[in-house]
Amino acid sequence: MSDASSELERLISSAVLVFVGTLFGAGSKLLERVIIGRFLSVDVYGEVSVLLSLMSVCVVASLFGLVQGVPRYMSRDEDPAVKRGTWWSGTSISLALSAVVTILLVANAGVLTEYFLDGQVGHATVQLLLLSVPFVVGLRIVVAGIRGMENTNFRVLVNDAFYPGLRILLLTVLLLAGVGSAAVGQAYLFASAAAFLLGALLLHRLVPLVGPVETDVNELVRFSVPLMLSSIFDVMLLRTDTLLLGLLSTSFAAGLYNAAYPLAHGLLIVLRAFGYLYLPVASRLDANSKRDSMERVYQMTTKWIVVVTFPLLALLLVYPETVLALLFGESYRPATLALVVLAAGFFVNAFFGRNIETLSALGDTRTVFVGNAAAFVFNVVFNVVFIPVYGIEGAAVISALSFTIQNLYVNGILWRRFSIKPFTVGSYRLFLTLSGAILFMYLLKAVVNVRPRVLVPVYALSLAGVLCAIAVVTCLETEDLLLVSYMEDKLGVDLRFVHRFVRR
C-alpha cells in the first residue's frame, strides 16, 4: 500500500469519529444559540452574540498560534521529554497571556458595554464571559496536546461531548430558573473550567505531564508567532461582521445575523473533521520527503470534504427561509438572504480543503499570515462601508468575498511555490455534477410546493439522485475505494459492485 493510501486510511478513521464528535459539538452549539434566541429577545440574543465574538478574539490572541505549533512539534519527535516540554511551554505561554488579556478586559468592561452593546445585557454577563477566557484557552491547548499525540477519542470526548453538553445543560437549567442573560456567562465559566481539568487528566494518560522536559522554546515561538497573527486575523475575519454590526448597527440586526451565521458555519464541520489529524500527518510526510503522497492526501480529502458538505449546502441554498423559521422562529425570516450568501461564502472554505494546514505543514506560516491579513483588512474596510447602507446583507456579501480572497491567495501560493494542486480530474467532474444538482433542486422547488413537513423526504430523494449522478459521470477514483472499504467494515455490507464500478 502506498504512503498516501495508508495515511488516507488513518484520516478516514479519524475523520469519521471526529465528524461524529464535531457534528455533536456543532449541533450543541447551534442548539445553544436556538435556546438563547428563543428564551431571550432578538436584541438580547444579538448582544450575547457580540460578546461571544469578542471572547473568541481574546481566546485566539491568548493562544499565540500554539494550537498549531504544539501538535506540529509533538508529532515530529518520539521522545516523551520533548513532547512533554513542548506542551508545557505552550501551556505556560498561553495561560500567562490569557491572564493579562482577561485582567485588562474585565477592568474595562464598562467601556466595552458602552461601545458595542445597547444595554440589553447586564454587567455581570460581560464579566463572567471574560473570566471564561483562561479556561477556554487551557482547554484548547490541552486538545492541541491530544492532537499532537494523534489521539482522536479523547479529543471527541472532552471537546465535542463533555464541554458543549455540560454548557447546554447549565444554560438550560439557569434560563428556566429565570437567571436571564447572566446564565450564558455562568454556563461558559463553569463548563470551560471543568472541561479543562478533564482534558488535562486525559492528556496525562497519553503522555505523563510530570517528568523531565526538553524543548526548544525559541523554535516553537518562531513557528507560532506568524500563526498567532494569522489566527487573530482569521478569527477576526469570522467575527468582525458581528462586532461591527454591534458597533455600527443595532442589537436587533446582530441578532438576525447570528441566526444565519451559525447555520452557514455548519458547512465547516466536515472540513474540521478531516483537519484534526491532517496537520500532524502532512507534517510527517513532508519531514520524510514524501511530498507526492502529501499532495494526494490533500486532493482526496478535499474531494471528500466537498461531497459530504454538499447536502447541508443544498439545504441552506434551496430552503433557507424554512430552516430559519423551523429553528429560530418566524421573527428570524428577514435573515434569509444573508443566510444564502453566508452559506456560499463558507462553502468556499470547504471547497479548497485543508489548504492552510498544508502550508503550515510545509513550514510556510508567513503566507498563511499574509492571506489572513489581506482578507481581514478587506473585510473590515468594506464592512464599515456596506453595513450602514445594506445592513446584514452587506455584511454577508463582504464576508463571503473575504473568504474567497483568502483561499484563492493561499492556493495560488501552494500551486506556484510547491506545485501542489487541490483538485484531480475526478474533482472537476464532481463539481459540474453538484452544480447541476443545485440547479435541479431549485427547479424542483419552483414546481413543487414543498411544505416544512415534507421537506425531509423531498430533500432525501433529491440527494439520492445526486449520489447516482456522481456515480454515472464517473467522479469516483481508486482512492475512493478506501471509503467504500471503511463502510463495508463498519456496516457489515458487501459493496463489491462498487469496487468493480470504480476500477472499470
C-alpha positions in Angstrom: 0.0 0.0 0.0 1.3 3.5 -0.9 2.1 6.1 1.8 -0.8 8.2 0.6 -3.3 5.3 0.8 -2.0 4.4 4.3 -2.4 7.9 5.6 -5.7 8.3 3.9 -7.0 5.2 5.8 -5.9 6.7 9.1 -7.5 10.1 8.2 -10.8 8.4 7.2 -11.0 6.5 10.5 -10.1 9.6 12.5 -12.4 11.9 10.4 -15.4 9.7 10.9 -15.0 9.8 14.6 -14.2 13.5 14.7 -17.0 14.1 12.3 -19.5 12.5 14.7 -18.0 14.4 17.6 -17.8 17.7 15.7 -21.4 17.1 14.5 -22.5 16.7 18.1 -20.4 19.7 19.1 -21.7 21.9 16.3 -25.2 20.7 16.8 -24.9 21.5 20.5 -23.6 25.0 19.6 -26.5 25.5 17.3 -28.9 24.2 19.9 -27.3 26.6 22.4 -27.9 29.5 20.0 -31.5 28.4 19.4 -32.1 28.1 23.2 -30.8 31.6 23.8 -32.7 33.0 20.8 -36.0 31.5 21.9 -35.6 32.3 25.7 -34.4 35.8 25.2 -35.4 38.6 22.8 -33.7 39.2 19.4 -32.0 42.2 20.8 -30.5 40.4 23.8 -29.5 37.5 21.6 -27.7 40.0 19.4 -25.7 41.4 22.3 -24.8 37.9 23.6 -23.6 37.1 20.1 -21.4 40.2 20.1 -19.9 39.2 23.5 -19.2 35.6 22.3 -17.5 37.0 19.3 -15.3 39.3 21.5 -14.5 36.3 23.7 -13.4 34.3 20.7 -11.0 37.0 19.6 -9.5 37.1 23.1 -9.0 33.4 23.2 -7.2 33.3 19.8 -5.0 36.2 20.8 -4.0 34.4 24.0 -3.3 31.1 22.3 -0.4 32.8 20.4 -0.7 30.4 17.5 0.3 27.5 19.7 -2.7 25.3 18.9 -0.8 24.7 15.6 2.7 24.8 16.9 2.2 22.3 19.8 0.8 19.4 17.7 3.3 20.0 14.9 6.4 19.6 17.2 4.8 16.9 19.4 4.2 14.7 16.3 7.7 15.2 14.9 9.6 13.6 17.9 9.1 10.3 19.7 10.9 11.4 22.9 8.3 11.8 25.8 10.5 14.5 27.3 10.3 16.6 24.1 6.5 16.0 23.8 6.0 17.0 27.4 8.3 20.0 27.2 6.5 21.2 24.0 3.1 21.0 25.7 4.2 22.7 28.9 5.9 25.5 27.0 2.7 26.2 25.0 0.6 26.0 28.1 2.7 28.4 30.1 2.8 31.0 27.4 -0.9 30.9 26.5 -2.2 30.9 30.1 0.1 33.8 31.0 -1.2 35.8 28.0 -4.8 34.9 28.8 -4.5 36.1 32.3 -3.2 39.5 31.1 -5.9 39.8 28.5 -8.6 38.9 31.0 -7.5 41.4 33.6 -7.3 44.2 31.1 -10.8 43.5 29.6 -12.5 42.9 33.0 -11.1 46.2 34.2 -12.5 47.9 31.1 -15.8 46.0 30.9 -17.8 49.3 31.1 -16.1 50.7 28.0 -16.9 47.6 26.0 -20.5 47.8 27.1 -20.8 51.4 26.1 -19.4 51.0 22.6 -20.6 47.5 21.5 -23.8 47.0 23.4 -27.1 48.8 23.7 -27.6 47.9 27.4 -29.7 44.8 26.9 -27.4 42.5 28.9 -26.1 43.1 32.5 -22.6 43.9 33.6 -22.3 40.5 35.3 -22.8 38.7 31.9 -19.9 40.6 30.4 -17.5 39.9 33.2 -18.4 36.2 33.5 -17.8 35.6 29.8 -14.4 37.4 30.0 -13.4 35.4 33.1 -14.0 32.2 31.0 -11.2 33.1 28.6 -8.3 31.5 30.6 -10.2 28.2 31.0 -11.2 28.1 27.3 -7.5 28.8 26.4 -6.4 26.0 28.7 -8.9 23.6 27.1 -7.7 24.5 23.6 -4.1 23.8 24.5 -5.0 20.5 26.1 -6.8 19.5 22.9 -3.7 20.6 20.9 -1.6 18.3 23.0 -4.0 15.4 22.4 -3.9 16.2 18.7 -0.1 16.1 18.8 -0.4 12.6 20.2 -2.6 11.8 17.2 -5.4 10.6 19.5 -9.0 11.1 18.4 -11.1 9.5 21.1 -10.0 11.8 23.9 -10.5 14.9 21.7 -14.1 14.0 20.9 -14.8 13.1 24.5 -13.7 16.3 26.1 -14.0 18.9 23.3 -17.1 17.7 21.4 -19.2 15.9 24.0 -18.4 16.9 27.6 -17.7 20.7 27.1 -20.8 21.6 24.9 -23.0 19.1 26.7 -22.3 20.5 30.1 -22.6 24.0 28.8 -26.1 23.4 27.3 -27.3 21.6 30.5 -26.2 24.5 32.7 -27.6 27.1 30.3 -31.0 25.4 30.1 -31.3 25.0 33.8 -30.3 28.6 34.5 -32.6 30.1 31.9 -35.5 28.0 33.2 -34.7 29.3 36.7 -35.1 32.9 35.3 -31.4 33.9 35.6 -31.6 35.8 32.3 -28.6 36.7 30.1 -26.2 36.1 33.0 -27.0 32.4 32.5 -24.8 32.4 29.4 -21.7 33.7 31.3 -22.2 31.3 34.2 -22.6 28.3 31.9 -19.5 29.2 29.9 -17.4 29.8 33.0 -18.2 26.6 34.9 -18.3 24.3 31.8 -14.9 25.5 30.4 -13.2 25.1 33.8 -14.5 21.5 34.2 -13.5 20.6 30.6 -10.0 22.0 31.1 -9.4 19.8 34.1 -10.9 16.7 32.4 -8.8 17.3 29.3 -5.6 17.6 31.3 -6.3 14.3 33.0 -6.9 12.6 29.6 -3.7 14.0 28.1 -1.8 12.8 31.2 -2.8 9.2 30.2 -1.2 9.7 26.7 2.0 11.3 27.9 2.8 11.8 31.6 2.8 15.6 32.3 5.2 15.2 35.2 8.8 14.4 34.4 11.9 15.6 32.5 11.2 18.2 29.9 13.2 19.1 26.8 12.1 21.6 24.2 13.3 24.5 22.0 11.0 27.3 23.1 12.6 29.7 20.6 11.8 27.5 17.7 8.3 26.9 18.9 7.7 30.6 19.3 9.3 31.5 15.9 6.9 29.0 14.3 3.9 30.1 16.3 4.2 33.9 16.1 3.1 34.2 12.4 0.3 31.7 13.1 -0.7 33.7 16.1 -1.1 36.8 14.0 -2.8 34.9 11.2 -5.1 33.2 13.7 -6.1 36.6 15.1 -6.9 37.8 11.6 -8.7 34.5 10.8 -11.0 34.7 13.8 -11.5 38.5 13.2 -12.5 37.6 9.7 -15.1 35.3 11.2 -16.2 37.7 13.9 -15.7 41.2 12.5 -19.1 41.4 10.9 -20.8 40.6 14.2 -18.7 43.1 16.1 -19.2 45.8 13.5 -23.0 45.2 13.4 -23.0 45.7 17.2 -20.9 48.9 16.7 -22.4 50.4 13.5 -26.0 49.0 13.6 -28.4 47.6 16.2 -28.6 44.7 18.5 -31.6 43.5 16.6 -29.6 43.4 13.3 -26.8 41.5 15.1 -29.4 39.0 16.4 -30.8 38.3 13.0 -27.3 37.9 11.5 -26.4 35.5 14.2 -29.3 33.2 13.4 -28.0 32.9 9.8 -24.3 32.8 10.8 -24.1 29.5 12.9 -26.2 27.7 10.3 -23.8 28.7 7.5 -20.8 28.0 9.7 -22.0 24.4 10.0 -20.6 23.9 6.4 -17.2 23.7 8.0 -18.0 20.6 10.1 -16.5 18.1 7.6 -13.5 20.4 6.9 -12.7 20.4 10.6 -13.2 16.6 11.0 -10.5 15.9 8.4 -8.3 18.6 9.8 -7.8 17.1 13.2 -5.1 14.6 12.1 -4.3 16.3 8.8 -1.7 18.6 10.2 0.5 16.0 12.0 0.1 13.6 9.1 1.0 16.1 6.5 3.9 17.4 8.6 5.3 13.9 9.0 5.0 13.2 5.2 6.9 16.4 4.5 9.6 15.6 7.1 10.1 12.2 5.3 10.3 13.9 1.9 7.1 12.3 0.6 5.5 15.4 -0.9 3.7 13.5 -3.7 1.9 11.4 -1.1 1.2 14.6 0.8 -0.4 16.2 -2.3 -2.5 13.1 -3.0 -3.8 13.1 0.6 -4.7 16.8 0.3 -6.5 16.2 -3.0 -8.6 13.3 -1.9 -9.6 14.8 1.5 -10.6 18.0 -0.4 -12.8 16.0 -2.7 -14.5 14.0 0.2 -15.0 17.2 2.2 -16.9 18.7 -0.8 -19.1 15.6 -1.2 -20.1 15.3 2.4 -20.6 19.1 2.8 -22.9 19.3 -0.2 -26.1 18.1 1.5 -26.1 20.9 4.0 -25.1 23.4 1.4 -28.1 22.4 -0.8 -30.4 22.6 2.1 -29.3 26.2 3.0 -29.3 27.4 -0.6 -32.6 26.0 -1.6 -34.7 26.2 1.6 -33.1 28.9 3.7 -36.3 30.6 4.9 -37.8 27.3 6.0 -34.7 26.3 8.0 -34.6 29.7 9.8 -38.3 29.6 10.7 -38.1 26.0 12.0 -35.1 26.5 14.2 -35.2 30.1 15.4 -38.8 31.2 14.8 -40.7 33.3 12.3 -39.2 36.5 13.6 -35.8 35.5 12.1 -37.1 35.1 8.5 -35.6 38.5 7.5 -32.1 36.8 7.7 -32.9 34.6 4.7 -30.8 36.4 2.1 -27.9 36.8 4.5 -28.0 33.0 5.1 -27.8 32.2 1.4 -24.8 34.5 0.9 -23.0 33.3 4.0 -23.6 29.6 3.0 -21.9 30.3 -0.3 -19.0 32.0 1.4 -18.4 29.3 3.9 -18.6 26.7 1.2 -15.5 28.3 -0.4 -13.5 27.2 2.7 -14.7 23.6 2.3 -14.2 23.7 -1.5 -10.4 24.3 -1.2 -9.9 21.8 1.7 -7.2 22.0 4.3 -5.0 24.4 2.4 -3.8 26.4 5.4 -2.7 23.3 7.3 -0.9 22.1 4.1 1.1 25.4 4.1 1.7 25.1 7.8 3.0 21.6 7.5 5.4 22.8 4.8 6.6 25.5 7.3 5.3 28.5 5.2 3.4 30.2 8.0 4.2 33.6 6.6 1.9 33.1 3.6 -0.9 32.0 5.9 -0.4 35.3 7.8 -0.5 37.4 4.6 -3.6 35.6 3.3 -5.5 36.0 6.6 -4.3 39.6 7.0 -5.4 40.6 3.5 -8.8 39.0 3.9 -9.2 40.7 7.3 -8.4 44.2 6.0 -10.8 43.8 3.1 -13.5 42.6 5.5 -13.1 45.5 7.9 -12.8 48.3 5.3 -15.8 47.2 3.2 -17.9 46.2 6.2 -17.6 49.7 7.6 -18.8 51.0 4.2 -21.5 48.4 3.5 -23.1 47.7 6.9 -24.6 51.3 7.4 -26.1 51.1 3.9 -27.0 47.4 3.3 -27.2 46.1 6.9 -26.8 42.3 7.4 -26.9 41.5 3.7 -23.9 43.8 3.1 -22.1 42.1 6.0 -22.8 38.7 4.5 -21.6 39.7 1.0 -18.3 41.2 2.3 -17.6 38.1 4.5 -18.2 35.8 1.5 -15.8 37.8 -0.7 -13.2 37.8 2.1 -13.2 34.0 2.4 -12.8 33.8 -1.4 -9.8 36.2 -1.4 -8.1 34.3 1.4 -8.5 30.9 -0.2 -7.5 31.9 -3.7 -4.3 33.5 -2.4 -3.3 30.5 -0.2 -4.0 28.0 -3.0 -2.1 30.2 -5.5 1.0 30.0 -3.3 0.6 26.3 -2.9 0.5 25.8 -6.7 3.2 28.3 -7.6 5.7 27.6 -4.9 5.2 24.0 -4.0 3.4 22.6 -7.2 0.5 21.3 -5.0 -3.0 21.4 -6.5 -6.2 20.8 -4.6 -8.2 19.0 -7.4 -8.0 15.9 -9.5 -9.7 15.3 -12.8 -12.4 13.5 -11.0 -12.9 16.5 -8.8 -13.7 18.7 -11.7 -16.3 16.3 -13.0 -17.7 16.2 -9.4 -18.1 20.0 -9.2 -20.0 20.1 -12.5 -22.3 17.3 -11.3 -23.0 19.1 -8.0 -23.7 22.4 -9.8 -26.3 20.7 -11.9 -27.8 19.1 -8.8 -28.3 22.5 -7.2 -30.0 23.8 -10.3 -32.3 20.8 -10.4 -33.3 21.3 -6.8 -34.1 24.9 -7.4 -36.3 23.9 -10.3 -38.0 21.2 -8.2 -38.7 23.8 -5.5 -40.3 26.1 -8.2 -42.6 23.4 -9.5 -43.4 21.6 -6.2 -44.8 23.4 -3.2 -42.5 21.9 -0.5 -44.1 22.4 2.9 -42.0 22.0 6.1 -43.5 18.6 7.0 -42.5 17.1 3.7 -39.1 18.8 3.4 -37.1 15.9 4.7 -38.4 13.2 2.3 -38.2 15.5 -0.8 -34.7 16.6 0.3 -33.6 12.9 0.8 -34.8 11.9 -2.6 -33.0 14.8 -4.3 -29.7 13.8 -2.5 -30.2 10.2 -3.6 -30.4 11.4 -7.2 -27.2 13.4 -6.7 -25.3 10.3 -5.5 -26.5 8.3 -8.5 -25.4 11.2 -10.8 -21.9 11.2 -9.2 -21.5 7.5 -10.0 -22.9 7.8 -13.5 -20.5 10.5 -14.6 -17.5 8.6 -13.1 -16.5 11.1 -10.4 -15.1 8.1 -8.5 -11.3 7.3 -8.3 -9.2 4.5 -7.0 -8.7 6.1 -3.6 -12.5 6.4 -3.1 -12.4 2.6 -2.6 -10.9 3.3 0.8 -14.1 5.0 1.8 -16.1 2.1 0.4 -14.0 -0.5 2.3 -14.4 1.5 5.5 -18.2 1.4 5.1 -18.1 -2.3 4.4 -16.2 -2.9 7.6 -18.3 -0.7 9.8 -21.7 -1.5 8.4 -21.1 -5.2 7.6 -22.3 -4.9 4.0 -21.0 -6.3 0.7 -20.2 -3.5 -1.8 -18.2 -5.5 -4.3 -20.2 -4.0 -7.2 -18.9 -0.5 -6.2 -15.3 -1.8 -6.3 -15.9 -3.2 -9.8 -17.6 0.0 -11.0 -14.7 2.2 -9.7 -12.0 0.0 -11.2 -13.8 0.0 -14.6 
